Amino acid sequence: MKRMQLFCLPYAGGSSSMYYEFASNLPEWIEMIPIEYSELGQKNMNSSFQHMVRELAVQVQELWDEKPFAIMGYSMGSLVAYELYYEILQKYHRKPIHMFFAAHVPPSQHTAKNLTRTDVEKRVKANLSSMGVNLPITEQQTLLEWIVPKYLKDLDLYSKYSYEQGRQGIDANITVLYSDEENQQRQIFDWSPLCSKFCMYHRMGPSHFFINQEAKRMAWEVSQSISNELRQPILSK
C-alpha cells in the first residue's frame, strides 16, 4: 500500500496538540507530521511573515522523504500553507499531491484586525468553550497567561501578511474545509481562482473552531481526497 506524509500547520497560538484527535482518525498509511511555528520568526519581532515561511520550508524539507506529501493549514495555518506551497516549489522543486485549507478565507480576501489582549483572551475562551473545557477561574487565568502571549506573537506575523497577485495558480487539487464564520458573504469560494486544478469545498459547521467537534469528519474528508490522488481504498486504523 502506498504511504504518504501530511504536514499540518496550526492556527495562531496553536500547537501540534490541536491535531491529536484528527490524527487519531487518519488511516495508518497517512503519516501526519505537525509543524510548530510558534518560535519561528519571533526572535526578532520585526521579522516578516515570508521569513517565517522560508524557515518552515527548511523544516519541512528536513522531515520529508521520498513518499508523496500533502500540506494542510488551519486558520492562520492556511495562509502559511498557501505561501509554503510556492516556497517549496521554488526552492526545492517539489509539489504536494494535494493542498488542504481549513477555516480561512482565501489569501486574496485576507484582512488582519488589530486585536487587543482582551480580544485575544475572548478568542481563546471561545476555543476552550468549543472544546468543552470548563476550568476554575484561577486555572483558566494561568492557562490564559501561557497561551495569550504566544497568540499575540503569532498574530503579529499574521498582520504582516501581504497577498501577492499574479501568481500561477496552485498546480494541485485543493480541498477547502470551512465554517459559516469564514463564509458570511460567500467569499470562501474565491479559493477556486487560486487553483489551476480542481477545488473541493466542505462545510464543516457554524463555528470557526470546528476541528474541536468535527475532527473525525475532517479526517474522513482528508483521507478521501488523498485516497483519490493515490487511487487506493481507505482502510481504517
Order of alpha helices (4+ residues) and beta strands (2+ residues): beta-alpha-beta-alpha-beta-alpha-beta-alpha-alpha-beta-beta-alpha
